[in-house]
Amino acid sequence: MKKLVNDFLDRYFHDEESIILMLLLISGLAVLLLFGGVLAPLIAAIIIAYLMQGLVEILLRYGLSARIAFVLVYTVFIGVFLAMLLFLLPSAWNQLRRLINELPNLISQWQSSLLLLP
C-alpha cells in the first residue's frame, strides 16, 4: 500500500510546477468560496467585458471602425440591459407588494415559533 501511495505521489507531484499549480487552484477555490458573494459582481463584470470585447473584435474584422464598433456594441448592451430591467421591474414590484402584505403573518409565525423555544 505504501508503494502505491509513493508511486501516486511521485507520478503526479514530482514536478514542482504541478505542486505550484495545485496550490494556486486550491487557493483560488478557497478565495471564491470565502469571498464569492463579494466577488460575484466583479467576476460578472469581467465576463461581460470579455464578451463585449469579442463582439468589438468581430465587428472590426468586418471592416467597421473601432469607434463605430465600440458605440454599436455598447448601445446594444445598454438596450438589452434596459429591456431586461423593464421586463423584470414589474415582477419584482409585485413580489415586493406580496412580501409587504404577508409580512404581518410572517412576523406572527416567527413570534409563535420563538415562544416554543426552550
Backbone as JSON Lines, residues from 0, in Angstrom:
{"i":0,"aa":"M","n":[0.83,-1.2,0.0],"ca":[0.0,0.0,0.0],"c":[0.87,1.25,0.0]}
{"i":1,"aa":"K","n":[1.95,1.2,0.78],"ca":[2.86,2.34,0.85],"c":[3.49,2.61,-0.51]}
{"i":2,"aa":"K","n":[3.83,1.53,-1.22],"ca":[4.42,1.68,-2.55],"c":[3.42,2.33,-3.51]}
{"i":3,"aa":"L","n":[2.17,1.94,-3.41],"ca":[1.12,2.5,-4.25],"c":[0.98,4.01,-4.02]}
{"i":4,"aa":"V","n":[0.97,4.42,-2.76],"ca":[0.86,5.84,-2.43],"c":[2.1,6.59,-2.91]}
{"i":5,"aa":"N","n":[3.28,6.01,-2.7],"ca":[4.51,6.66,-3.15],"c":[4.55,6.79,-4.67]}
{"i":6,"aa":"D","n":[4.11,5.76,-5.38],"ca":[4.06,5.83,-6.85],"c":[3.11,6.94,-7.31]}
{"i":7,"aa":"F","n":[1.96,7.04,-6.65],"ca":[1.0,8.09,-6.99],"c":[1.6,9.48,-6.76]}
{"i":8,"aa":"L","n":[2.22,9.67,-5.6],"ca":[2.82,10.97,-5.3],"c":[3.97,11.3,-6.24]}
{"i":9,"aa":"D","n":[4.79,10.3,-6.57],"ca":[5.9,10.54,-7.49],"c":[5.4,10.86,-8.9]}
{"i":10,"aa":"R","n":[4.31,10.21,-9.3],"ca":[3.8,10.41,-10.65],"c":[3.19,11.8,-10.82]}
{"i":11,"aa":"Y","n":[2.39,12.25,-9.84],"ca":[1.65,13.49,-10.02],"c":[2.26,14.7,-9.33]}
{"i":12,"aa":"F","n":[3.08,14.51,-8.32],"ca":[3.61,15.64,-7.58],"c":[5.13,15.69,-7.6]}
{"i":13,"aa":"H","n":[5.75,15.01,-8.54],"ca":[7.2,15.02,-8.63],"c":[7.7,16.37,-9.16]}
{"i":14,"aa":"D","n":[6.98,16.91,-10.11],"ca":[7.37,18.18,-10.72],"c":[6.9,19.33,-9.84]}
{"i":15,"aa":"E","n":[7.76,20.3,-9.6],"ca":[7.39,21.42,-8.72],"c":[6.33,22.32,-9.36]}
{"i":16,"aa":"E","n":[6.27,22.35,-10.68],"ca":[5.24,23.15,-11.34],"c":[3.84,22.6,-11.08]}
{"i":17,"aa":"S","n":[3.72,21.29,-11.0],"ca":[2.41,20.71,-10.71],"c":[1.99,21.02,-9.28]}
{"i":18,"aa":"I","n":[2.94,21.07,-8.36],"ca":[2.62,21.43,-6.97],"c":[2.18,22.89,-6.89]}
{"i":19,"aa":"I","n":[2.88,23.76,-7.61],"ca":[2.51,25.18,-7.62],"c":[1.13,25.36,-8.23]}
{"i":20,"aa":"L","n":[0.85,24.65,-9.32],"ca":[-0.47,24.72,-9.95],"c":[-1.55,24.23,-8.99]}
{"i":21,"aa":"M","n":[-1.29,23.15,-8.28],"ca":[-2.26,22.62,-7.33],"c":[-2.52,23.62,-6.21]}
{"i":22,"aa":"L","n":[-1.47,24.25,-5.69],"ca":[-1.64,25.25,-4.63],"c":[-2.41,26.46,-5.13]}
{"i":23,"aa":"L","n":[-2.13,26.88,-6.36],"ca":[-2.87,28.01,-6.94],"c":[-4.35,27.67,-7.11]}
{"i":24,"aa":"L","n":[-4.64,26.48,-7.58],"ca":[-6.03,26.07,-7.75],"c":[-6.75,25.98,-6.41]}
{"i":25,"aa":"I","n":[-6.1,25.43,-5.41],"ca":[-6.73,25.32,-4.09],"c":[-6.94,26.69,-3.47]}
{"i":26,"aa":"S","n":[-5.94,27.57,-3.58],"ca":[-6.11,28.91,-3.01],"c":[-7.15,29.72,-3.78]}
{"i":27,"aa":"G","n":[-7.21,29.57,-5.09],"ca":[-8.25,30.25,-5.87],"c":[-9.64,29.77,-5.51]}
{"i":28,"aa":"L","n":[-9.78,28.47,-5.31],"ca":[-11.07,27.92,-4.9],"c":[-11.45,28.41,-3.51]}
{"i":29,"aa":"A","n":[-10.47,28.49,-2.61],"ca":[-10.75,28.99,-1.26],"c":[-11.19,30.45,-1.3]}
{"i":30,"aa":"V","n":[-10.54,31.26,-2.13],"ca":[-10.94,32.67,-2.25],"c":[-12.36,32.77,-2.79]}
{"i":31,"aa":"L","n":[-12.68,31.97,-3.79],"ca":[-14.04,32.0,-4.34],"c":[-15.08,31.55,-3.33]}
{"i":32,"aa":"L","n":[-14.75,30.55,-2.53],"ca":[-15.71,30.07,-1.53],"c":[-15.89,31.08,-0.41]}
{"i":33,"aa":"L","n":[-14.8,31.73,0.0],"ca":[-14.88,32.68,1.11],"c":[-15.47,34.02,0.69]}
{"i":34,"aa":"F","n":[-15.07,34.5,-0.47],"ca":[-15.47,35.84,-0.9],"c":[-16.33,35.83,-2.15]}
{"i":35,"aa":"G","n":[-16.99,34.71,-2.42],"ca":[-17.78,34.57,-3.64],"c":[-18.89,35.59,-3.77]}
{"i":36,"aa":"G","n":[-19.56,35.88,-2.65],"ca":[-20.65,36.85,-2.69],"c":[-20.17,38.25,-3.02]}
{"i":37,"aa":"V","n":[-18.99,38.58,-2.54],"ca":[-18.43,39.91,-2.79],"c":[-17.84,39.98,-4.18]}
{"i":38,"aa":"L","n":[-17.22,38.89,-4.62],"ca":[-16.55,38.89,-5.91],"c":[-17.48,38.6,-7.09]}
{"i":39,"aa":"A","n":[-18.71,38.19,-6.83],"ca":[-19.63,37.84,-7.92],"c":[-19.86,38.99,-8.9]}
{"i":40,"aa":"P","n":[-20.11,40.22,-8.43],"ca":[-20.27,41.31,-9.4],"c":[-19.0,41.59,-10.21]}
{"i":41,"aa":"L","n":[-17.85,41.45,-9.56],"ca":[-16.59,41.66,-10.26],"c":[-16.37,40.6,-11.33]}
{"i":42,"aa":"I","n":[-16.64,39.36,-11.0],"ca":[-16.48,38.28,-11.97],"c":[-17.47,38.43,-13.11]}
{"i":43,"aa":"A","n":[-18.71,38.82,-12.8],"ca":[-19.71,39.04,-13.85],"c":[-19.28,40.18,-14.76]}
{"i":44,"aa":"A","n":[-18.72,41.25,-14.18],"ca":[-18.26,42.38,-14.99],"c":[-17.11,41.97,-15.9]}
{"i":45,"aa":"I","n":[-16.2,41.15,-15.4],"ca":[-15.08,40.69,-16.23],"c":[-15.6,39.84,-17.39]}
{"i":46,"aa":"I","n":[-16.56,38.97,-17.13],"ca":[-17.11,38.12,-18.19],"c":[-17.84,38.96,-19.23]}
{"i":47,"aa":"I","n":[-18.64,39.93,-18.78],"ca":[-19.37,40.79,-19.72],"c":[-18.39,41.61,-20.57]}
{"i":48,"aa":"A","n":[-17.35,42.16,-19.93],"ca":[-16.36,42.93,-20.68],"c":[-15.64,42.06,-21.7]}
{"i":49,"aa":"Y","n":[-15.32,40.83,-21.33],"ca":[-14.66,39.91,-22.25],"c":[-15.55,39.62,-23.46]}
{"i":50,"aa":"L","n":[-16.82,39.36,-23.21],"ca":[-17.74,39.07,-24.31],"c":[-17.94,40.29,-25.21]}
{"i":51,"aa":"M","n":[-18.03,41.46,-24.59],"ca":[-18.23,42.67,-25.4],"c":[-16.99,42.98,-26.22]}
{"i":52,"aa":"Q","n":[-15.81,42.73,-25.67],"ca":[-14.59,42.95,-26.43],"c":[-14.53,42.01,-27.63]}
{"i":53,"aa":"G","n":[-15.01,40.79,-27.44],"ca":[-15.06,39.85,-28.55],"c":[-15.99,40.33,-29.66]}
{"i":54,"aa":"L","n":[-17.13,40.91,-29.29],"ca":[-18.04,41.45,-30.3],"c":[-17.41,42.62,-31.04]}
{"i":55,"aa":"V","n":[-16.68,43.47,-30.32],"ca":[-16.0,44.59,-30.97],"c":[-14.96,44.06,-31.96]}
{"i":56,"aa":"E","n":[-14.22,43.03,-31.57],"ca":[-13.21,42.46,-32.47],"c":[-13.85,41.87,-33.72]}
{"i":57,"aa":"I","n":[-15.0,41.22,-33.57],"ca":[-15.7,40.66,-34.73],"c":[-16.13,41.78,-35.68]}
{"i":58,"aa":"L","n":[-16.67,42.86,-35.13],"ca":[-17.08,43.98,-35.97],"c":[-15.88,44.64,-36.64]}
{"i":59,"aa":"L","n":[-14.75,44.67,-35.97],"ca":[-13.55,45.23,-36.59],"c":[-13.1,44.38,-37.77]}
{"i":60,"aa":"R","n":[-13.23,43.06,-37.66],"ca":[-12.86,42.19,-38.77],"c":[-13.77,42.39,-39.98]}
{"i":61,"aa":"Y","n":[-15.02,42.82,-39.74],"ca":[-15.93,43.08,-40.85],"c":[-15.7,44.45,-41.47]}
{"i":62,"aa":"G","n":[-14.74,45.2,-40.97],"ca":[-14.37,46.45,-41.6],"c":[-14.92,47.7,-40.95]}
{"i":63,"aa":"L","n":[-15.61,47.6,-39.84],"ca":[-16.1,48.79,-39.16],"c":[-14.94,49.46,-38.43]}
{"i":64,"aa":"S","n":[-15.05,50.76,-38.26],"ca":[-14.02,51.45,-37.5],"c":[-14.17,51.1,-36.02]}
{"i":65,"aa":"A","n":[-13.11,51.3,-35.28],"ca":[-13.1,50.93,-33.86],"c":[-14.15,51.72,-33.09]}
{"i":66,"aa":"R","n":[-14.28,52.99,-33.4],"ca":[-15.23,53.84,-32.68],"c":[-16.67,53.39,-32.94]}
{"i":67,"aa":"I","n":[-17.0,53.11,-34.2],"ca":[-18.36,52.69,-34.53],"c":[-18.66,51.33,-33.91]}
{"i":68,"aa":"A","n":[-17.7,50.41,-33.96],"ca":[-17.9,49.09,-33.36],"c":[-18.13,49.21,-31.86]}
{"i":69,"aa":"F","n":[-17.34,50.05,-31.21],"ca":[-17.45,50.26,-29.77],"c":[-18.82,50.83,-29.41]}
{"i":70,"aa":"V","n":[-19.22,51.88,-30.12],"ca":[-20.51,52.52,-29.84],"c":[-21.66,51.56,-30.12]}
{"i":71,"aa":"L","n":[-21.57,50.8,-31.19],"ca":[-22.63,49.86,-31.53],"c":[-22.78,48.76,-30.47]}
{"i":72,"aa":"V","n":[-21.67,48.19,-30.04],"ca":[-21.72,47.11,-29.05],"c":[-22.25,47.64,-27.72]}
{"i":73,"aa":"Y","n":[-21.79,48.79,-27.29],"ca":[-22.24,49.32,-26.01],"c":[-23.69,49.81,-26.07]}
{"i":74,"aa":"T","n":[-24.13,50.3,-27.22],"ca":[-25.53,50.68,-27.36],"c":[-26.43,49.45,-27.29]}
{"i":75,"aa":"V","n":[-26.03,48.38,-27.95],"ca":[-26.81,47.14,-27.88],"c":[-26.82,46.61,-26.45]}
{"i":76,"aa":"F","n":[-25.68,46.67,-25.76],"ca":[-25.61,46.19,-24.38],"c":[-26.54,46.99,-23.48]}
{"i":77,"aa":"I","n":[-26.52,48.3,-23.59],"ca":[-27.38,49.15,-22.76],"c":[-28.84,48.91,-23.11]}
{"i":78,"aa":"G","n":[-29.15,48.73,-24.39],"ca":[-30.52,48.43,-24.79],"c":[-31.02,47.11,-24.21]}
{"i":79,"aa":"V","n":[-30.19,46.08,-24.27],"ca":[-30.57,44.78,-23.71],"c":[-30.74,44.89,-22.2]}
{"i":80,"aa":"F","n":[-29.84,45.62,-21.54],"ca":[-29.93,45.8,-20.09],"c":[-31.21,46.52,-19.71]}
{"i":81,"aa":"L","n":[-31.55,47.59,-20.42],"ca":[-32.78,48.32,-20.12],"c":[-34.02,47.49,-20.41]}
{"i":82,"aa":"A","n":[-33.99,46.71,-21.49],"ca":[-35.13,45.85,-21.8],"c":[-35.33,44.8,-20.7]}
{"i":83,"aa":"M","n":[-34.24,44.21,-20.24],"ca":[-34.35,43.24,-19.14],"c":[-34.88,43.92,-17.88]}
{"i":84,"aa":"L","n":[-34.41,45.13,-17.62],"ca":[-34.86,45.86,-16.45],"c":[-36.35,46.17,-16.54]}
{"i":85,"aa":"L","n":[-36.81,46.57,-17.72],"ca":[-38.22,46.88,-17.88],"c":[-39.11,45.64,-17.76]}
{"i":86,"aa":"F","n":[-38.6,44.48,-18.17],"ca":[-39.38,43.26,-18.04],"c":[-39.35,42.72,-16.62]}
{"i":87,"aa":"L","n":[-38.25,42.9,-15.92],"ca":[-38.13,42.34,-14.58],"c":[-38.66,43.26,-13.49]}
{"i":88,"aa":"L","n":[-38.71,44.56,-13.75],"ca":[-39.14,45.5,-12.73],"c":[-40.58,45.27,-12.28]}
{"i":89,"aa":"P","n":[-41.55,45.06,-13.17],"ca":[-42.92,44.8,-12.69],"c":[-43.01,43.53,-11.85]}
{"i":90,"aa":"S","n":[-42.31,42.5,-12.23],"ca":[-42.32,41.26,-11.45],"c":[-41.72,41.48,-10.07]}
{"i":91,"aa":"A","n":[-40.62,42.21,-10.0],"ca":[-40.01,42.5,-8.7],"c":[-40.93,43.36,-7.85]}
{"i":92,"aa":"W","n":[-41.62,44.31,-8.47],"ca":[-42.54,45.17,-7.73],"c":[-43.7,44.34,-7.15]}
{"i":93,"aa":"N","n":[-44.23,43.41,-7.95],"ca":[-45.32,42.55,-7.46],"c":[-44.84,41.67,-6.3]}
{"i":94,"aa":"Q","n":[-43.64,41.15,-6.41],"ca":[-43.1,40.33,-5.32],"c":[-42.93,41.16,-4.05]}
{"i":95,"aa":"L","n":[-42.47,42.39,-4.2],"ca":[-42.3,43.26,-3.03],"c":[-43.65,43.57,-2.38]}
{"i":96,"aa":"R","n":[-44.67,43.83,-3.2],"ca":[-46.01,44.08,-2.65],"c":[-46.54,42.87,-1.9]}
{"i":97,"aa":"R","n":[-46.34,41.68,-2.47],"ca":[-46.79,40.46,-1.79],"c":[-46.04,40.25,-0.48]}
{"i":98,"aa":"L","n":[-44.75,40.56,-0.47],"ca":[-43.97,40.44,0.76],"c":[-44.49,41.39,1.83]}
{"i":99,"aa":"I","n":[-44.77,42.62,1.44],"ca":[-45.28,43.6,2.4],"c":[-46.64,43.16,2.94]}
{"i":100,"aa":"N","n":[-47.48,42.61,2.08],"ca":[-48.79,42.13,2.54],"c":[-48.68,40.92,3.47]}
{"i":101,"aa":"E","n":[-47.71,40.07,3.24],"ca":[-47.55,38.86,4.04],"c":[-46.67,39.07,5.27]}
{"i":102,"aa":"L","n":[-46.04,40.23,5.39],"ca":[-45.11,40.47,6.49],"c":[-45.76,40.33,7.87]}
{"i":103,"aa":"P","n":[-46.96,40.84,8.12],"ca":[-47.56,40.64,9.44],"c":[-47.76,39.16,9.79]}
{"i":104,"aa":"N","n":[-48.19,38.36,8.82],"ca":[-48.36,36.93,9.06],"c":[-47.02,36.25,9.36]}
{"i":105,"aa":"L","n":[-45.99,36.63,8.61],"ca":[-44.68,36.04,8.84],"c":[-44.14,36.4,10.22]}
{"i":106,"aa":"I","n":[-44.34,37.65,10.63],"ca":[-43.86,38.07,11.94],"c":[-44.59,37.31,13.04]}
{"i":107,"aa":"S","n":[-45.89,37.13,12.9],"ca":[-46.63,36.39,13.93],"c":[-46.19,34.93,13.96]}
{"i":108,"aa":"Q","n":[-45.9,34.34,12.81],"ca":[-45.41,32.96,12.79],"c":[-44.04,32.87,13.46]}
{"i":109,"aa":"W","n":[-43.17,33.84,13.2],"ca":[-41.84,33.84,13.83],"c":[-41.97,34.0,15.34]}
{"i":110,"aa":"Q","n":[-42.88,34.86,15.76],"ca":[-43.06,35.07,17.2],"c":[-43.57,33.8,17.87]}
{"i":111,"aa":"S","n":[-44.52,33.14,17.25],"ca":[-45.03,31.89,17.85],"c":[-43.96,30.81,17.85]}
{"i":112,"aa":"S","n":[-43.12,30.78,16.82],"ca":[-42.02,29.81,16.8],"c":[-41.01,30.11,17.89]}
{"i":113,"aa":"L","n":[-40.73,31.39,18.12],"ca":[-39.78,31.76,19.17],"c":[-40.32,31.45,20.55]}
{"i":114,"aa":"L","n":[-41.63,31.56,20.73],"ca":[-42.21,31.25,22.04],"c":[-42.13,29.76,22.36]}
{"i":115,"aa":"L","n":[-42.06,28.93,21.33],"ca":[-41.96,27.49,21.55],"c":[-40.56,27.04,21.92]}
{"i":116,"aa":"L","n":[-39.57,27.89,21.72],"ca":[-38.2,27.53,22.05],"c":[-38.02,27.44,23.56]}
{"i":117,"aa":"P","n":[-37.17,26.52,24.03],"ca":[-36.97,26.4,25.48],"c":[-36.15,27.54,26.05]}
